[in-house]
Amino acid sequence: MTRTAQWAYAWLMLLPAMALLALFTHYPAAATAWHSFNSTPKGARSAVFVGLDNYRQLVDDPVFWQALSNNFWFALYTIPASIALSLLMATWVNGKVAGRGFLRLAYFTPTILPMIAVANIWMFFYTPEYGLLEQVLGAFGAPSHNWLGSKSTALPAIMVVTVWKEAGFFMIFYLAALQSMSPNLAEAAAIEGASRWHFFRRVTLPLLMPTTLFVLVNAVINAFRMVDHIVVMTRGGPDNATALLLYYIYEIGFRFWDSAYAAALTMVLLAILGLLALAQFGFLERRVHYR
């Protein structure tokens, strides 16, 4: 086969994936960017070019800044907690423990549950006076509390649900990475007198960095695309205390039908995710060693 034929064959093999990527990723992103510089068409009035008006409106929008702040704290707490818990669970079920198969199933079960089902389950836990959490705390004499109706506890309550659901998903990747490691490494470290903690910190964690980078990127994306639990459990309340950025975009686009402003908010979200991805790869790439 000639070099030209090889080149043509390679591009033909890539063509279906490139077409799908362009059709469902690049074109919608470009269309959203263009739409963000236009007004929202209403009735017989077509969209007109308004320049940066939608972005000026965004700067003066207090609800946007509230949602952005909520999302920042949401990501700051849920991402490290989910990753740390998933690594702990993977390390545990990777060892020789009784009921290891049952533990793996139990940890992974929240991942396969639909988000709407998970939200309804936890709404029952958080129900004032009658919920499971209230029953347990009431047995110790704690007063009743409206966990999802209080501004101080609504967002932390959503964070708990998120960590509970995502940790099992990330655990699968860590477990696969741990099982791919050679047992000779642990045996050599034990012969040299290294403690289990020293081996974990100096050998296991560095070898897990490629998996950690993959998990971290997914965790950041998940933290900024959370909308299902918010819609079911709080609808952004109370007083926008649980309104995250994607939920606010959903409200603007599908409740108030301001598609142009929603497009501008979407571009801000894409820019944030892009910058965070670049920062993650720039910071962690030097620490990642692929085998």
N, C-alpha and C positions, 0 to 999 in steps of 0.2 A: 504494500500500500504506500502510495506517495505521501510526502509531507502535506501537500494540499488536501488530499483525501482524508488524512488523519485530522487535519484542522477542521474540515467541513463536518466530519463525523462527530467530533467533539462538540462543536457548536449545535449540531442537530440534537445531540443528547441533552444539552443544556436548555434547548429552546422551550420545552414545555414548562420547566420550572421557572425560567426567566419570564415567560408570558404570564404565568399565574402571579408571580411576584409583582410584575409591572401593573397587572390589571387590578389586583386586590390590595396592593400596598402603595406603590409609587404614584399611581394615578389618583387614588383617593386623597393622598397627602397633598399632592399638587393642587387638586381641585379645592380642598379645604383651605389651603393657603390663599388661593385666588379669591375664594368666597369671603374670606375674612376682610378683604379690602372693598367689599361691596355691601350694599344695604340688603336687608331681608325683603324678598319679593312678597307682596301682599295683594291678593286679589288680582285686579287688572293692572296693578302697578308693578312693573318689572324692576329687577335689581339695578341699581346705579352705582357707579364707582364713587366711594366716599373716602378713599385713601386710608389714613390712620385713625379715622374717627372711632372705629370699634376698639382700637387699642387705647385711645385716650379715655374712652368710657371705662375700660378695664382698670386703668390706673386710678380712677376716681370711685371705683366700686368697692365699698367696705365689705360686702359679702364675699367678693373674690378674695380679698386679703385675709378674711376670716377663714375661708375654706383652704387657702394656701397654708396658713399657719397651722390649722388642724392637720393637714396632710403632712406637714413637716414633723410635727410631734408624733403623729401616727407612725410614720416611717422610722423615726428615730428610736422608738421603743419596740415596735413589732419586728423589725428586721434583725437586730442582734438577738432578741429573745427567741425568735423562730430558728435561727441558725444554730445558736448555742444548744437549744433543746433538741433539735434534730441530730446534732453531733453526739450529744450525750446518749440519746436513745439508740443511735446506730452503734455506738461503742459498746453499749450494754448488750444489745441483742446479737452482736457479732461474737460475743464470748460464749463460753459454755455455761449457760444458765438453764435452770429447769423451766420447762414450758416456753422455750425460745420461739417456737413457731406460733404459739398463741399470742405472745407478746408482740411479735412482728405484725400479726393480723390486727391486734387491738390498736397499735400505733398508727397503722395505715388506714384503718376504717374511716376516720373523719375525712380523709382525702376523697374517698369515692362517694361520699354523701353529697347530694345536690346542695348548693349554697342556700336555696330557699328552705330546704328541710333543716339545715343546720341553724339558720336564723330562727325558725320557729321553735326548735328544741331549746335554744338558749333564751328565747323570750319566755318560755315556761320557767326556766331556771331563775330569771330575773323578775318574774311577776311579784309585785309587792304583796306581802302577807301570805300568799299561797304558793309561791315558787319554791323550788327545791333549795336554792341558796338561802332564801328567807327562813325556811324550816330549819335548816342546819344552824344558821346563826341565831335563830330564835331559841334553839335548844340551849345555847350558851348565854342567854339573856340579852342578846344584842337587840336594839330597837329596829323596827321595820324601816326599810329605806327603798325609795323608788330609784333603782339603779339606772334605768334608761330615761327617767324623767327629770333627773338632776343634772345641771350643767357640769358639776364637778366630777361626776362619775360616769356619765353617758359615754364619752369617748374612751376612757379606760375599759369600760365594759365591752365595747366593740373590739378593742385591742386584744382582750383575752380570747374572744371568739376567733379572731384571725390567727393568733398564735396556735390555738388548739387545732385549727383546721390545716394550717400550712406545715407545721413541724413534721407531721407524718409523711408528707410528700417529699420534703427535703431529705428526710431520713433515708429514703430509698436510694438516693444518689450517694450519700455518704456510706451506706452499707455496701453498695456495689464497689465503691472505691476501696473500702477496707478489705473486702474479700479478694480483691485483685492484688493486694500486697503479699509479698513472699513471706512465709512464716520464718524463713531463715534470718530475717532482720531482727525479729524479737529474740530468737535463740542466741544470735551473736551478741546482742545487747545484754542479755542476761548473763552470758559467760563473762562479759567485761565488767559486770557488777553494776550496770545501770539500773536505776529504779524504774518502776512502771511509769511514774509521772515524768521522769527525765526522758524516757523513750518516747512517750506520747508527745512531749513538747518539742523534742529535737529531731525526731524521725517521722512520727505519724502526721503531725500537723503540716510540716513542709511538703510531704508527699500528697497531702489532701488539698493543697492550694489550688490545683486546677479545678477540682470539684467545688471548692469554696468560691472561686471566682464565678463559676457557672451558677451556683446557688444564689450568690449575692446579686447578680444581675437579674435573675428571675424574681428574687425577693423585692428588689427595688421596683420592678415593673408591677408586681402584684400590689405593692403598697400604694401605687398611684392609680391603679385601675379598680380599686374597691368601690363597688356600687350596690351589689345585690343585698348585702347585709344591711346597708344603710336604708335602702328602700323599704325593706320588710320591717326592720326593727325600730327605726327612729324617724325616718324621712327627713333627716338632717337636723332634727330638733334635739333638745329644746333650744330655741333661739339660736339656731345654726351652730350649736356646739359640736355636732357630729357631721356637719356638711363638709365632705371632702371634695377635692377639685373635680373629679370625674362625676360625682353626684351633682355638683353645681352645673356642670356642662349638660348633664341629662335634664336637669330642671329647666335651664334656659332654652334648650333645643326642643324639648318635647312637652313641656308644660306651658311655657310662655311663647313658644314658636318663634323665637328670635334666632333663626339659624345663622345669621351673619355674626352675631355676637358670640354664639356658641362656637363658631369656626375660629374666631380669634382666641377664645379660651383654649380650644383644642391645640392651636399652634403653640401657645405658651406651655401647655402640658408636654407636647412633643419636644420643645426646646429644653425643658427641664430634664426630661428623660435622656435626651441626647447628651447634655452636659454631664449628667451623673454617670452615664455609661463611659464617656471619655475619661472622667476622673477615676472611675473604678479600674479601667484597663491601664491608665497611666500610672496609678499607684501600685496596683497589685501585679502587673505584668512582670515587674522585676523580681517578684517573689515567687512566681510560678515557674516550676520546672516540669516540663512535659517529658514523658519517657517514651 
